[in-house]
């Protein structure tokens, strides 16, 4: 139970927990070996004192030299093991942590990404893990090793003389008590610093993503001033937090060091009263020189450990977010998509209410309705990009909530209005549709999607890099690459979300030609605002305020005096509008 709490508190993997235990073990060994060196010095000093007080001959140098060599060898070997256990293993732990976090992100539903922006997730993957890396390598093993080794040494000191032991050690619990007593203050300061750092990251990301709009509206100076204010605020908060932590750490160090004075005073009093001899006081003074050494570092480590708790909590929160899991087999009986009394909510605000409809295989089913009616939400729920909060969605008679999303999506192709492309060549961006596709398959899909027309004008043809998110291409060209991906995948279910909404007439015609090749024989779910886009659909589902208000063929819906007819008539009226 303690191990699990410890593991969760410091965001450790199972291997990381084992590494921490190993690091603590070797830290104990190192501290005991170093204390053994003090014991060797005590024995040699005692032998030398005997020659002065009892007129004995000086002892042979062979034995001291042998002890010294043995100490140096043991010290080297134990320090080497400690280094490997605390540093070498931790670097592998950092790699494993980042990979496991990326794997976890891959399994999380898209709703999670709606709650945390890109800068926040980047800070967790990079900043928080970097902070915890230092805790894992420099703090945990050393600190808990110091606890154990000091406890063992303290027992030995109490065996020699309990009065000197108390005089020597009283400052340790007092110093640590002060630090632990201030942990809430340090934690609050760390949380404020983290929030300020995130505001800076958000500001930088926002400025970079909207640089064209900022320049177009002559807002560069305003945005830079805002960003400077965020940076200055972060600096002030961080300085105040570090100053407060530094005060407590240094105060604790001073309190602990008072143990040297109390040991000397107590020892001097005991010598004067004849209760102990000088060599026993000398032994305690030797021990003091080393017993405080691990804690000099540990005091700062505890402060860092307290501050890092915010980062650990953020990493742990990522791991504890429920993943979208399911069966690894998906063998549907056909590919009809059936919504049965589906409910869905964003952060407790329900946006779909008792939605039921069927999109049949081999037909085009269109989802239409006003903005915010739930059209795109239905499409994403149909592919389990989000999980519903009530009801069922069936594909071929199988409840998709029981199917692993990655397995489910092998039967889906998607073409969205906002196309995402990678900073790679045209060829590799299309190949994303089917892992391991040959060049001939990619070229065939590209030609079917009418990509050949613009690719032949590119400097290196299909091997031309297209920039970040296809920055070197037009909207229509990027859309055709997206359709080529879907053609290459050739999945039995196709989701189209406003695929032609932002295109000019010429590009829309070319994209529609490509789409007509893609639709044949598939279960097609189309989302469109332009009513003429869905005139040829087999079935139309009309949504309003998250509910199905009409359903039927286009001609059937036009014969009714309902929302669909009203939307068609409004668009016809707007088509006649012109500048005067």
VEXFIPA-775246 format. One record per residue: residue in one letter; x negated, z, y of N, C-alpha, C in turn. Coordinates in steps of 0.1 Angstrom, whole numbers, plus 5000, padded with zeros to 4 digits. Layout:
<domars>
aXZYXZYXZY
...
</domars>
This chain:
<domars>
x499250004988500050005000499150005013
x498150095013497250095024496549965026
x496149905015495449775016496249665023
x497549665019498449565025498749585039
x498849715043499049745058497749705065
x496649745060495349705066495249555067
x495549485057495449345057496349275067
x497549335068498549275078498049315092
x497549435094497149475108496049395114
x495149345105494049265110494149125106
x495249075102495548935099494448875089
x494248955078493248915068493848845056
x493148745051493648685038493148785027
x493548755015493148835003491648835002
x491048725004489548715003488948785015
x489548775027489048855038489049005036
x490149055029490149195026489049235017
x488749155007487649184998486349175005
x486149075014484949065022484749195031
x485849245037485749365045485249485037
x485849495025485449615017483949595013
x483549475010482149455007481249485019
x481649435031480849465043480749615045
x481849685044481849835046480949905036
x480949855023480049915013478649905017
x478249785021476749755024476449825037
x477349845046477049925058476750065055
x477550125045477250255041475950275035
x475550175026474250175020473150165030
x473250075040472250065051472150195058
x473250255062473150375070472450485062
x472750495049472150595041470650575039
x470250445037468850415036468150445049
x468750415060468050445073467950595075
x468950665071468950815071467850865062
x467650795050466650835041465250815047
x465050715056463850705064463550825072
x464650875078464451005086464051115077
x464551115064464151215055462651205051
x462151085050460751065047459951115059
x460351085071459651135083459651285083
x460751345079460851495079459851555069
x459851495057458951545047457451535051
x457151415057455751395061455351495073
x456351515082456051605093455951755087
x456751785077456651915071455351935064
x454851835057453551855051452451865061
x452551795072451451805082451551945089
x452751995091452852125097452252235088
x452452215075451852315066450352315066
x449752205069448252205070447752275082
x448652275093448252345105448552495104
x449652535097449952675097449452755085
x449152685074448752755062447352715058
x446652635067445252585065445152515051
x446052435048445952355036445352215039
x444752155029444152025032445251915034
x444951815042445851705044446251635031
x447451605029447851535016447351395016
x447151345003446651215001447651115008
x447051005013447850905020448550805011
x448250814998448850714989450350734988
x450750864986452250884984453050854997
x452550895009453350855021453450705023
x452250635020452350485021453350425011
x453250474999454250424989455650444993
x455950564998457350595003457750505015
x456750485024457050395035457350245031
x456550205021456750065016458050055009
x458350155001459650154994460850155004
x460650235015461750235025461850105031
x460750035035460849905042461449805033
x461149805020461649705010463149725009
x463549855007464949885006465749855018
x465149885030465749855043466049705044
x464949625041465149475042466249425033
x466249465020467149415010468549455014
x468749585018470149625021470649565034
x469749545044470149485057470549335054
x469849275045470149135041471449125034
x471749215025473049215019474149245029
x473949335038474949365048475149245057
x474149175061474349055069475148945062
x474848925049475648825042477048865040
x477249005038478649045036479449055048
x478849075060479649085072479648955080
x478648875080478548755087478748625079
x477948615069478048495060479348465054
x479948575049481248555042482348535052
x482248595064483248595074483448445080
x482348375081482448235086483348155076
x483248175063484048115054485548155056
x485648285059487048345061487648275073
x486948245084487448185095487948045092
x487147975084487547835080488747845071
x488847935062489947955053491247985061
x491048075071492148115080492747995087
x491947915093492447805101493047705092
x492547675080493147585071494447635066
x494547765063495847825058496847825069
x496447845082497347845093497847695095
x497047605094497447465095498447425083
x498147475071499047455060500347525062
x500347645068501547715071502347645082
x501747585092502447515102503147385096
x502447325086503047215080504247245072
x504447375068505647415060506747465069
x506447495082507447555090508547455095
x509747505096510747415102510547375116
x511047265121510747225134511347315145
x512347395141512847495151511747585156
x510747615147509747705151508947645163
x508647515162507847455173508647445186
x509947455185510747455197510647585205
x510247695198510147825204508747845210
x507747775205506347795209505747655214
x505247655226504747525231503347495225
x502847375228501547335223500447425227
x500347465240499247555245499247685237
x500447735235500547865228500047855213
x500447745206499947725193498447705192
x497947625202496547595203495747725205
x496247815214495647935216495548025204
x496548015196496548095183495548045173
x495547905172494547845162493147865166
x492847855179491547865184491147995190
x491848035201491448155208491648285200
x492848295194493148425186492248435174
x492048315167491148325155489748355159
x489248295171487948325175487748475178
x488748535184488648685187488648765174
x489548725165489548795152488248775144
x487648655146486448625139485348735142
x485248765155484348875159484749005154
x486049035153486449165147486149165133
x486349055125486049055111484649075108
x483749005116482349005113481549125119
x481949175131481249275139481849415139
x483149415135483849545137484249615124
x485049545116485649615105484649675095
x483749595090482749645081481949755087
x481449735099480549825105481249955108
x482449945113483250065117483650155105
x484250095095484650175084483450215076
x482450135075481150175069480550305076
x480650305089480150415097480950545095
x482350525093483150635090482750705077
x482550625067482150675053480850735053
x479850665058478450715058478250845066
x478950845078478850965086479551085079
x480651065072481251165065480351225054
x479651135047478751185036477651265042
x477051215053475951285060476451415065
x477651415071478151545077478251655066
x478751615054478751705043477451775040
x476351685040475051735037474551825049
x474951795061474551875072475152015072
x476452015068477152145066476552225055
x476052165045475352235034474052305039
x473352235048472152295054472452415063
x473352385073473752495083474952445090
x476052515088477352475094477352495109
x476652585114476652605129475952485136
x474752445131474152325137474952205134
x475652195123476452075119477552055130
x478252175133479252165143478752125156
x477552185160476952155173476552005174
x476151955163475751815162476851715162
x477951745155479051645152480251665160
x480451765168481751785175482051675184
x481051615190481351505200481851375193
x481651355180482151235174483651225174
x484351335168485851325168486451325182
x485751405192486251405205486151265212
x485051195210484851065215485850965210
x486050965197486950875190488450915194
x488651045196490051085200490351035213
x489351035223489650975236489950825235
x489150755227489450605226490750575220
x491050645209492350625202493550665211
x493350775219494350815228494650715239
x493650625242493850525252494250395247
x494550385234494750255228495950185233
x497050255237498250195242497950135256
x497050195264496750145277495950015275
x494950015265494149895262494949785257
x495949815248496849715242497649645252
x498249725262499049665272498149575281
x496949625284496049535292495749405285
x495449415272495149295264496349205264
x497549255263498749165263498949095276
x498649175287498749105300497748995302
x496549025297495448925298495848795290
x496348825278496748705269497848625276
x498848685282499948615288499348535300
x498448595308497848525319497048405314
x496348425303495548305297496448195293
x497548235287498548125283499148055295
x499348125306499848065318498847955323
x497547995322496547895326496547775317
x496547795304496647685294497847595296
x498947665299500247585301500047505314
x499447555324499347485337498347365335
x497247385328496347275326497047165318
x497747205307498347105298499447025306
x500247105314501247035322500746935332
x499646975338498946885348498446755342
x497846775330497346655323498446565318
x499446625312500546545307501346475317
x501446525329502246465340501346415351
x500146375348499246335359499746215367
x500446125360500946005367502046045377
x502946135372504046175381503546255393
x502546335390501946415401501346325411
x500546225407499946135417500946055424
x502046005416503045915422503845985433
x503946125432504646195442503746275452
x502446245452501446305461501546455460
x501546505448501646655445500346715440
x499246635441497946685435497546815441
x497646825454497146945461498047065457
x499347045456500247155453500047205438
x499847115429499647155415498247215413
x497247165420495947235419495947375425
x496647395436496847525442497547625433
x498547575426499247655416498347695404
x497547595400496647615389495547715393
x495047705405494047795410494547935411
x495847955415496448085416496548145402
x496948065392497048115378495648155373
x494648075376493248115371492748235378
x493048255391492648375399493348495393
x494648475390495448595385494848635371
x494548535363493948565350492648645351
x491848595361490548665363490748805367
x491748835377491948965381492449055370
x493449005362493949085351492949115341
x492049015338491049035328490049135333
x489649125345488649225351489149365351
x490449385355491049515355491049575340
x491449485331491549535317490149575311
x489149485314487849515309487249645316
x487549655329487049775336487649905330
x489049905328489650015322489050045308
x488949945300488349965287486950025288
x486149965297484750015299484650155303
x485550205311485550345315485750435303
x486750405295487050485283485850485273
x485250365271484150355262482950435266
x482650425279481450495284481750645285
x482950685288483250825288483150885274
x483650805264483450855250482050865246
x481150765250479750765247479050895253
x479450925265478851045272479251175264
x480551185260481051295253480251315240
x480051205233479451215220477951255222
x477351205232475851235235475651385239
x476751445243476551585246476251675233
x476451605222476151675209474651705208
x473751615215472351645215472051775222
x472651795234472351915241472852035234
x474052025228474652145221473752175209
x473252075202472352105190471152175194
x470552125205469252195210469552335214
x470552355222470852495227471252585215
x472052535206472452615194471252645185
x470452545183469252565175468252655181
x468052645194467152735201467552885200
x468852905201469453035200469253095186
x469453005176469353055162467853085158
x466953005164465453025162465053165168
x465553185181465153305187465653425180
x466853415174467453525166466853535152
x465953445149465253445136466153395124
x467253335127468153295116467753155110
x467053075117466552945111465152925116
x464452835110463052805114463152675122
x461952645128461852525137462152395129
x461652385116461752265109463252225106
x464052325104465552295102466052235115
x465752285127466152225139465652085141
x464352075137463751935138464451835129
x464951885117465651795108466951755115
x467651845121468951805128468651715139
x467551735146467251645158466951505153
x466251495141466051365135467351295131
x468251375125469551325121470351275133
x470251345144471051305156470551165161
x469251145160468751015165469350895158
x469850925145470350815137471950825135
x472450945135473850955132474750905143
x474150905156474950855167474850695168
x473750645162473550505163474650415159
x475250435146476350355142477550365152
x477750485157478850505166478650455180
x477450435184477250375197477850235197
x477650165186478250035185479750045182
x480050145174481450165169482450185181
x481950265191482850295202483250165209
x482350075211482749945217483549865207
x483249875194483949805184485449845184
x485649975185487050025184487849975196
x487149975208487849915220488249765217
x487249695211487549555208488649535198
x488649625188489649625177491049645183
x491149745192492449775198492949655207
x491949595214492349475223492749355214
x492049345202492349225194493649235186
x494349355187495549375180496649275184
x496649225197497549125202497348995194
x496048955193495748835186496148845171
x495848955165496248975151497748965149
x498449025158499949015157500448875158
x499848795167500248655169499948575156
x498848605150498448525137499448575126
x499648705125500548755115501948705116
x502448685129503748635132503848495126
x502848415127502848285122503048285107
x502248375100502348375085503748435081
x504348515089505548585084506848505088
x506648395096507848305098508248235086
x509548245082509948185069509648035069
x509047985058508747845057509947775050
x509947645052511047555046510547515032
x511047585022510547555008511747495000
x511447464988512447404979511847344967
x512747284959512247224946511347104948
x510447084939509446974941509946844934
x511146854929511746734923513046694930
x513246564933514446514940514846394933
x515946394925516446284918517946264921
x518246214933519646204937520446094930
x521746104929522546004923523045914935
x522245814938522545744950522045814963
x522345754974521845814987522845824998
x524145864993525145895003524746025010
x524946035023524646155030526046225034
x526246345029527546415031527346545039
x527946555050528046675058529246755054
x529146875049530346955045530347085054
x531247085063531547195072530147255077
x529347175083528047215088528147285101
x527347395102527147465115525647475117
x525347475130523947485134523847555147
x522847645149522647715161521147715165
x520947705178519647725184519547865190
x518747945185518648085191520048145193
x520848145183522148205183523248135191
x522848025197523847945204524247825195
x525447825190525847725181526147595188
x525547485182525647355188526447255179
x526547295166527447215157528447305151
x529747265151530747355147531647275136
x531447315123532247265113532247115112
x531047055112530946905112531046855097
x531946765095532046705082532146555083
x531346475076531446325075530546275064
x530746155060529946085050529345965055
x528045945053527345815056527045755042
x527645645039527545585026526345495024
x525845495012524745405009525145255011
x524245175017524545035019525345015032
x525645115039526445105051525645155063
x526045105075525545155088526545255094
x526145375095527045485101526445515114
x527245505125526745535139527245665143
x526445735150526845865157526845835172
x527945855178528045835192528745955199
x528645965212529246075219528446105232
x528946185240528246215253526946285250
x526146295260524846365259525146515256
x524346565246524546705243525646735232
x526146625227527246645217526846675203
x525546655200524946695187524546575179
x524446455184524046335176522646355170
x521646375179520346385174520146505165
x520846615167520746725159521246695145
x522346615144522846575130521746495123
x521146405130520146315124518946395118
x518546495126517446585122517846675111
x519046725111519546805100519646725087
x519946605088520146515076518846495069
x517746505077516346495070515746635068
x516446735070515946875069514746905078
x514746845090513746875099514047015105
x515347055105515747185108516647225096
x516847355094517747405084519047445091
x520247415084521547445089521747595088
x522747645096523047785096524347815088
x525047705084526247715076526747585071
x527447585059527847465053526847405044
x526947275041526047205032525847065037
x524647015034524346865035523846815022
x524546715016524146665003523646525005
x522646494997522146354996522246314981
x523046224978523246184963523746304955
x524546384961525046504954524146624953
x522946614959522046724958521946794972
x522046924972521947004984520547004989
x520346945001518946925006518247055009
x519047165012518347295015517647345003
x517847294991517147344979515947244975
x515647144984514547054981513447074991
x512247074986511047084995511146965005
x511046995019511146895029510146775027
x508946805022507946695020508446605009
x509046664999509546574988510746504992
x511646565000512846505005512546385014
x511546405022511246295032510646175026
x510246175014509746055007510845945007
x512145995007513245895007513845865021
x513045905031513545875045512545795053
x513045705061512245645071512945675084
x512145685095512745725108512145645119
x512945595128512545525140513245595152
x512445655160512945735172512645665185
x513345705195513045645208511645685213
x511245805211509945855215508945835203
x508245725204507345685193506045765194
x505545825184504245895183503245805176
x502245765183501145695178499845775179
x498845735171497545805170496445715177
x495445785181494345715188493545645177
x494045535171493445465160493745315162
x493545235152493845095153495245065150
x495744945153497044905150497344915135
x496344865127496444865113496645005107
x495845105111495945235106497245305111
x497645275123498945335127500145295119
x500145165115501145115106501045175092
x499845185088499545235074500045375072
x500245445083500845585081502145585074
x502845475074504145465067504045475052
x502845435046502745445032501245465029
x500945585023499645625020499045525010
x497845475012497245385003497645245003
x498445205013498945065013497844965016
x497944855009496844755011496944685024
x495944615028495944545041497044435041
x497244375029498244265028499644325030
x499944445025501244515027501444545041
x500444605048500544635062500844515070
x500144405068500244285075501744225073
x502244235061503544185058504544265066
x504444395067505344485074505244455089
x504044435094503844405108504444275112
x504344175104504944045107506444055107
x507044135097508544145096509044225108
x508144305115508544385126508244315139
x507844185138507544105150506344155158
x505344215151504144265158503144155160
x503244055152502243945153502143895167
x503243885174503243825187502343895197
x502244025197501444095207500044125201
x499944135188498644175182497644065183
x498143935183497143825184496443815197
x497043885207496443885221495544005223
x495444095213494544215214493144165211
x492144235217490744185215490244175200
x490644275192490244285178491344275169
x492444215174493644195165494144335160
x494344335147494944465140493844575140
x492644545143491544645143491344695157
x492244665166492044715180492544855181
x491644945187492145085190493245075201
x494245155200495345145209495445265219
x494445355218494445475227495345585223
x495245695230496045815227497545785229
x498245805218499745775217500045635222
x499145535218499445395221499445365236
x498445425244498445415258498245265262
x497545185254497245045258498344945254
x499545005249500644915245501844945254
x502744845254503944865261504944935252
x506144975258507145045251507644965239
x507944845241508444755231507444735219
x506144725223505044705213504944835205
x504944945211504945075204506145085194
x507245045199508445055191508344975179
x507844855180507644765169506644815158
x505644885163504744945153505445055145
x506345125152507145235145508045165135
x508645055138509544985129508644935117
x507444885120506644835109506244945099
x506045065104505845175096507045195086
x508245195092509445215084509645105074
x509344985078509344865068508344885057
x507144935060506144955050506545065040
x507145165045507645275037508745235028
x509645155033510845095026511545205018
x511945315026512645425020514145395019
x514945455010516345415009517245475020
x516745565028517545625039516845595052
x517545545062516945515075517645585086
x516845655094517445725106516945655119
x517845605127517545545140518045625151
x517245675159517645755171517245695184
x518245625190518045555203516745465202
x516645385191515445305189515245195199
x516345155206516145045216516645085230
x516845215232517445255245516645225257
x515245235256514445225267513745085269
x514244985261513544855261514244755270
x513544665275514144555283514844455273
x515544365279516444275271515544195261
x514444135265513644055256513044145244
x512544255248511944345237513044395228
x514244425234515344475226515744375216
x515844255220516144145210515244135199
x513944145202512844135192512944255182
x513144375188513244495180514444495171
x515544445176516744435168516644335157
x515844225159515544135148514744205137
x513844285141513044355131513944465124
x514844525132515644625125516644565115
x517044445118518044385109517444365095
x516044335095515344325082515244465075
x515144565083514944705078516244765072
x517444725077518644795074519244755060
x518844635055519544585043519544675031
x520744705027520944785014520544935015
x520444985027520045125028521145215034
x520945345033521845435040521345455054
x522045405063521545395077522445485086
x521745575093522345665103521845625117
x522645575125522245525138522745615149
x521945645159522345715171522145625183
x523145605191523045505202523945545213
x523545525226524345545237525045415241
x524345305239524945175242526045135232
x527245125236528345095226528144955219
x527544865226527444725220526444735209
x525544835209524544855198525244885185
x526444945185527044995173528344915170
x528544805177529744725174529844675160
x528644645154528644595140528444705130
x528544825133528444935124529644935114
x529444985102530544995092531445115096
x530845215101531645335104531045405116
x531845465125531445535137531945675136
x531045775138531445915140531245955154
x532345995160532346035174532246185175
x531246235182531046375184531246415199
x531746535200531946595213531846745212
x530946805220530746945220530547005206
x529746925198529346975185530346955174
x531446885177532446865167532746715165
x533246675153533746545151535146525156
x535246435166536646415172537246285168
x536446195163537046065158536146015147
x536645925139535945875128536645745123
x535845635121536445515116535645395119
x536245275116535545145119535645125134
x534745045140534845015155536144965159
x536744865152538044805156539144905155
x539044995145540145095144540045195155
x538845235159538645335170539045275184
x538845145185539245075198540745065199
x541445065188542845055189543545195193
x542745295192543245425196542845455211
x543645545217543345575230542545705230
x541245695225540445815222539145815230
x538145895227536945915234536045785232
x536045725220535245605218535645495227
x536945465228537445355236537145395251
x537245515255536945555269535545525272
x534545555262533145535265532845385266
x533445305257533245165258533745105271
x534945145275535445095288534545135300
x534045255300533145305310531845215311
x531345185299530145105299530344965304
x531544905301531844775305532044775321
x532544885326532644895341531344905347
x530444975341529044995347528244865346
x528644785336527844655334528044565346
x529244575353529544495364528944545377
x528244665377527744715389526544645394
x526344625407525244555412524844615426
x523644585430523244635444523844545454
x524244605465524844535476524044565489
</domars>
